[in-house]
Protein backbone atom coordinates (compact mmCIF):
# COMPACT_ATOMS: atom_id res chain seq x y z
CA UNK A 1 0.00 0.00 0.00
CA UNK A 2 1.36 3.43 -0.95
CA UNK A 3 2.01 6.00 1.76
CA UNK A 4 0.25 9.33 1.41
CA UNK A 5 2.41 12.36 2.26
CA UNK A 6 1.05 15.72 3.34
CA UNK A 7 2.75 18.87 2.05
CA UNK A 8 3.30 21.96 4.21
CA UNK A 9 4.81 25.32 3.26
CA UNK A 10 6.12 26.95 6.44
CA UNK A 11 8.51 29.73 7.43
CA UNK A 12 10.03 27.58 10.22
CA UNK A 13 9.98 23.87 11.00
CA UNK A 14 7.40 23.11 13.69
CA UNK A 15 8.63 21.70 17.03
CA UNK A 16 9.02 17.91 17.12
CA UNK A 17 5.91 17.50 19.30
CA UNK A 18 3.69 19.04 16.61
CA UNK A 19 5.14 17.35 13.49
CA UNK A 20 2.67 15.50 11.28
CA UNK A 21 3.63 11.90 10.36
CA UNK A 22 4.56 11.28 6.72
CA UNK A 23 4.83 14.95 5.86
CA UNK A 24 7.02 17.00 3.56
CA UNK A 25 7.81 20.47 4.96
CA UNK A 26 8.92 23.25 2.61
CA UNK A 27 10.70 25.70 4.93
CA UNK A 28 11.27 29.16 3.42
CA UNK A 29 13.18 32.10 4.80
CA UNK A 30 16.75 30.74 4.49
CA UNK A 31 17.49 32.71 1.33
CA UNK A 32 15.16 34.31 -1.22
CA UNK A 33 15.77 31.53 -3.77
CA UNK A 34 16.42 28.62 -1.39
CA UNK A 35 14.24 26.61 0.89
CA UNK A 36 14.85 23.61 3.08
CA UNK A 37 12.95 20.40 2.61
CA UNK A 38 12.24 18.23 5.64
CA UNK A 39 10.53 14.83 5.61
CA UNK A 40 8.94 13.45 8.75
CA UNK A 41 8.92 9.76 9.57
CA UNK A 42 5.82 7.58 9.96
CA UNK A 43 5.44 8.54 13.64
CA UNK A 44 6.03 12.27 13.19
CA UNK A 45 8.70 12.15 15.89
CA UNK A 46 11.69 12.81 13.60
CA UNK A 47 12.48 14.65 10.39
CA UNK A 48 15.30 14.42 7.93
CA UNK A 49 16.46 17.52 6.11
CA UNK A 50 17.23 17.08 2.42
CA UNK A 51 20.48 18.73 1.21
CA UNK A 52 20.27 22.30 -0.03
CA UNK A 53 22.28 23.87 -2.84
CA UNK A 54 24.65 25.31 -0.22
CA UNK A 55 25.11 21.82 1.32
CA UNK A 56 25.96 20.34 -2.07
CA UNK A 57 28.38 23.14 -2.97
CA UNK A 58 30.06 22.80 0.42
CA UNK A 59 30.42 19.01 0.02
CA UNK A 60 31.92 19.40 -3.45
CA UNK A 61 34.31 22.13 -2.30
CA UNK A 62 35.44 20.03 0.66
CA UNK A 63 35.89 16.97 -1.55
CA UNK A 64 37.90 18.82 -4.19
CA UNK A 65 40.04 20.42 -1.50
CA UNK A 66 41.02 17.01 -0.15
CA UNK A 67 42.12 15.63 -3.52
CA UNK A 68 45.76 14.95 -4.18
CA UNK A 69 47.46 17.83 -5.86
CA UNK A 70 49.61 18.17 -8.95
CA UNK A 71 52.70 20.31 -8.62
CA UNK A 72 54.82 21.75 -11.45
CA UNK A 73 58.51 22.15 -10.64
CA UNK A 74 61.57 23.16 -12.66
CA UNK A 75 63.86 20.21 -11.87
CA UNK A 76 64.52 17.16 -9.70
CA UNK A 77 66.08 19.26 -6.92
CA UNK A 78 62.90 21.34 -6.69
CA UNK A 79 60.80 18.15 -6.62
CA UNK A 80 62.94 16.68 -3.82
CA UNK A 81 62.56 19.89 -1.80
CA UNK A 82 58.75 19.46 -1.69
CA UNK A 83 58.70 16.90 1.20
CA UNK A 84 55.03 15.91 0.76
CA UNK A 85 53.14 13.90 3.40
CA UNK A 86 50.45 12.47 1.11
CA UNK A 87 50.19 11.17 -2.45
CA UNK A 88 51.24 13.98 -4.78
CA UNK A 89 51.85 14.10 -8.52
CA UNK A 90 54.67 16.28 -9.79
CA UNK A 91 55.60 17.25 -13.33
CA UNK A 92 59.32 17.95 -13.43
CA UNK A 93 60.07 20.13 -16.45
CA UNK A 94 63.79 19.22 -16.60
CA UNK A 95 64.13 15.69 -15.22
CA UNK A 96 67.60 14.98 -16.65
CA UNK A 97 69.05 14.63 -13.12
CA UNK A 98 67.15 11.31 -13.05
CA UNK A 99 69.57 8.76 -14.59
CA UNK A 100 66.67 7.13 -16.46
CA UNK A 101 65.69 10.38 -18.22
CA UNK A 102 67.94 11.41 -21.12
CA UNK A 103 66.14 14.66 -21.90
CA UNK A 104 63.01 16.62 -21.16
CA UNK A 105 60.25 16.30 -18.60
CA UNK A 106 58.96 13.45 -16.45
CA UNK A 107 55.99 12.90 -14.17
CA UNK A 108 56.42 11.42 -10.70
CA UNK A 109 54.06 10.34 -7.89
CA UNK A 110 55.09 10.50 -4.28
CA UNK A 111 54.34 7.34 -2.29
CA UNK A 112 54.16 8.36 1.38
CA UNK A 113 54.21 4.73 2.55
CA UNK A 114 57.79 4.19 1.34
CA UNK A 115 58.42 7.33 1.15
CA UNK A 116 59.80 7.91 -2.33
CA UNK A 117 59.09 9.44 -5.72
CA UNK A 118 58.10 6.97 -8.45
CA UNK A 119 58.38 7.93 -12.12
CA UNK A 120 55.10 7.25 -13.96
CA UNK A 121 55.93 8.78 -17.35
CA UNK A 122 58.47 10.82 -19.21
CA UNK A 123 58.32 13.09 -22.22
CA UNK A 124 60.95 11.28 -24.31
CA UNK A 125 59.65 7.73 -23.80
CA UNK A 126 58.84 5.12 -21.23
CA UNK A 127 61.36 2.72 -19.76
CA UNK A 128 59.89 -0.48 -21.15
CA UNK A 129 61.66 -3.75 -21.65
CA UNK A 130 59.90 -6.20 -23.98
CA UNK A 131 60.82 -9.81 -24.65
CA UNK A 132 60.58 -11.02 -28.24
CA UNK A 133 58.53 -14.03 -27.08
CA UNK A 134 55.91 -11.66 -25.58
CA UNK A 135 55.22 -9.77 -28.84
CA UNK A 136 51.71 -10.27 -30.19
CA UNK A 137 51.77 -11.34 -33.86
CA UNK A 138 55.55 -11.79 -33.91
CA UNK A 139 57.10 -14.11 -36.53
CA UNK A 140 57.48 -17.71 -35.42
CA UNK A 141 61.15 -17.72 -36.41
CA UNK A 142 63.65 -17.41 -33.60
CA UNK A 143 65.61 -14.22 -33.18
CA UNK A 144 68.79 -16.04 -34.24
CA UNK A 145 67.07 -17.23 -37.47
CA UNK A 146 65.96 -13.67 -38.17
CA UNK A 147 69.46 -12.33 -37.48
CA UNK A 148 70.89 -14.97 -39.84
CA UNK A 149 68.41 -14.06 -42.60
CA UNK A 150 69.26 -10.38 -42.27
CA UNK A 151 72.98 -11.15 -42.50
CA UNK A 152 72.41 -13.16 -45.69
CA UNK A 153 70.34 -10.54 -47.48
CA UNK A 154 71.94 -8.87 -50.44
CA UNK A 155 71.15 -6.50 -53.29
CA UNK A 156 71.84 -7.05 -56.97
CA UNK A 157 72.74 -4.04 -59.08
CA UNK A 158 71.00 -5.75 -62.02
CA UNK A 159 67.90 -6.92 -60.12
CA UNK A 160 65.61 -5.41 -62.77
CA UNK A 161 67.19 -7.77 -65.33
CA UNK A 162 67.18 -10.80 -63.02
CA UNK A 163 63.55 -10.23 -62.07
CA UNK A 164 62.51 -10.61 -65.75
CA UNK A 165 63.51 -14.30 -65.68
CA UNK A 166 60.74 -16.81 -64.92
CA UNK A 167 59.17 -19.93 -66.35
CA UNK A 168 55.97 -20.55 -68.24
CA UNK A 169 53.24 -23.07 -67.44
CA UNK A 170 55.24 -25.84 -69.16
CA UNK A 171 58.25 -25.16 -66.97
CA UNK A 172 60.25 -23.60 -69.83
CA UNK A 173 62.52 -20.56 -69.39
CA UNK A 174 60.94 -17.20 -70.11
CA UNK A 175 62.63 -13.80 -70.22
CA UNK A 176 60.40 -10.74 -69.96
CA UNK A 177 57.43 -12.89 -70.96
CA UNK A 178 59.07 -14.44 -74.09
CA UNK A 179 60.20 -18.06 -74.30
CA UNK A 180 63.95 -18.36 -74.47
CA UNK A 181 65.01 -20.33 -77.57
CA UNK A 182 68.11 -22.44 -77.96
CA UNK A 183 67.95 -23.88 -74.47
CA UNK A 184 67.80 -27.66 -74.31
CA UNK A 185 65.68 -29.31 -71.68
CA UNK A 186 66.24 -32.86 -70.61
CA UNK A 187 63.35 -34.92 -69.42
CA UNK A 188 65.68 -37.42 -67.84
CA UNK A 189 68.89 -37.17 -65.95
CA UNK A 190 71.70 -37.84 -68.43
CA UNK A 191 74.18 -40.55 -67.83
CA UNK A 192 77.61 -39.06 -68.11
C-alpha positions in Angstrom: 0.0 0.0 0.0 1.4 3.4 -0.9 2.0 6.0 1.8 0.2 9.3 1.4 2.4 12.4 2.3 1.1 15.7 3.3 2.8 18.9 2.1 3.3 22.0 4.2 4.8 25.3 3.3 6.1 27.0 6.4 8.5 29.7 7.4 10.0 27.6 10.2 10.0 23.9 11.0 7.4 23.1 13.7 8.6 21.7 17.0 9.0 17.9 17.1 5.9 17.5 19.3 3.7 19.0 16.6 5.1 17.3 13.5 2.7 15.5 11.3 3.6 11.9 10.4 4.6 11.3 6.7 4.8 15.0 5.9 7.0 17.0 3.6 7.8 20.5 5.0 8.9 23.2 2.6 10.7 25.7 4.9 11.3 29.2 3.4 13.2 32.1 4.8 16.8 30.7 4.5 17.5 32.7 1.3 15.2 34.3 -1.2 15.8 31.5 -3.8 16.4 28.6 -1.4 14.2 26.6 0.9 14.8 23.6 3.1 13.0 20.4 2.6 12.2 18.2 5.6 10.5 14.8 5.6 8.9 13.4 8.8 8.9 9.8 9.6 5.8 7.6 10.0 5.4 8.5 13.6 6.0 12.3 13.2 8.7 12.1 15.9 11.7 12.8 13.6 12.5 14.6 10.4 15.3 14.4 7.9 16.5 17.5 6.1 17.2 17.1 2.4 20.5 18.7 1.2 20.3 22.3 0.0 22.3 23.9 -2.8 24.6 25.3 -0.2 25.1 21.8 1.3 26.0 20.3 -2.1 28.4 23.1 -3.0 30.1 22.8 0.4 30.4 19.0 0.0 31.9 19.4 -3.4 34.3 22.1 -2.3 35.4 20.0 0.7 35.9 17.0 -1.5 37.9 18.8 -4.2 40.0 20.4 -1.5 41.0 17.0 -0.1 42.1 15.6 -3.5 45.8 14.9 -4.2 47.5 17.8 -5.9 49.6 18.2 -8.9 52.7 20.3 -8.6 54.8 21.7 -11.5 58.5 22.1 -10.6 61.6 23.2 -12.7 63.9 20.2 -11.9 64.5 17.2 -9.7 66.1 19.3 -6.9 62.9 21.3 -6.7 60.8 18.1 -6.6 62.9 16.7 -3.8 62.6 19.9 -1.8 58.7 19.5 -1.7 58.7 16.9 1.2 55.0 15.9 0.8 53.1 13.9 3.4 50.4 12.5 1.1 50.2 11.2 -2.5 51.2 14.0 -4.8 51.8 14.1 -8.5 54.7 16.3 -9.8 55.6 17.3 -13.3 59.3 17.9 -13.4 60.1 20.1 -16.5 63.8 19.2 -16.6 64.1 15.7 -15.2 67.6 15.0 -16.6 69.1 14.6 -13.1 67.1 11.3 -13.1 69.6 8.8 -14.6 66.7 7.1 -16.5 65.7 10.4 -18.2 67.9 11.4 -21.1 66.1 14.7 -21.9 63.0 16.6 -21.2 60.2 16.3 -18.6 59.0 13.4 -16.5 56.0 12.9 -14.2 56.4 11.4 -10.7 54.1 10.3 -7.9 55.1 10.5 -4.3 54.3 7.3 -2.3 54.2 8.4 1.4 54.2 4.7 2.6 57.8 4.2 1.3 58.4 7.3 1.2 59.8 7.9 -2.3 59.1 9.4 -5.7 58.1 7.0 -8.5 58.4 7.9 -12.1 55.1 7.3 -14.0 55.9 8.8 -17.3 58.5 10.8 -19.2 58.3 13.1 -22.2 60.9 11.3 -24.3 59.7 7.7 -23.8 58.8 5.1 -21.2 61.4 2.7 -19.8 59.9 -0.5 -21.2 61.7 -3.8 -21.7 59.9 -6.2 -24.0 60.8 -9.8 -24.7 60.6 -11.0 -28.2 58.5 -14.0 -27.1 55.9 -11.7 -25.6 55.2 -9.8 -28.8 51.7 -10.3 -30.2 51.8 -11.3 -33.9 55.6 -11.8 -33.9 57.1 -14.1 -36.5 57.5 -17.7 -35.4 61.2 -17.7 -36.4 63.6 -17.4 -33.6 65.6 -14.2 -33.2 68.8 -16.0 -34.2 67.1 -17.2 -37.5 66.0 -13.7 -38.2 69.5 -12.3 -37.5 70.9 -15.0 -39.8 68.4 -14.1 -42.6 69.3 -10.4 -42.3 73.0 -11.1 -42.5 72.4 -13.2 -45.7 70.3 -10.5 -47.5 71.9 -8.9 -50.4 71.2 -6.5 -53.3 71.8 -7.1 -57.0 72.7 -4.0 -59.1 71.0 -5.7 -62.0 67.9 -6.9 -60.1 65.6 -5.4 -62.8 67.2 -7.8 -65.3 67.2 -10.8 -63.0 63.5 -10.2 -62.1 62.5 -10.6 -65.7 63.5 -14.3 -65.7 60.7 -16.8 -64.9 59.2 -19.9 -66.3 56.0 -20.6 -68.2 53.2 -23.1 -67.4 55.2 -25.8 -69.2 58.3 -25.2 -67.0 60.3 -23.6 -69.8 62.5 -20.6 -69.4 60.9 -17.2 -70.1 62.6 -13.8 -70.2 60.4 -10.7 -70.0 57.4 -12.9 -71.0 59.1 -14.4 -74.1 60.2 -18.1 -74.3 63.9 -18.4 -74.5 65.0 -20.3 -77.6 68.1 -22.4 -78.0 67.9 -23.9 -74.5 67.8 -27.7 -74.3 65.7 -29.3 -71.7 66.2 -32.9 -70.6 63.3 -34.9 -69.4 65.7 -37.4 -67.8 68.9 -37.2 -66.0 71.7 -37.8 -68.4 74.2 -40.6 -67.8 77.6 -39.1 -68.1 
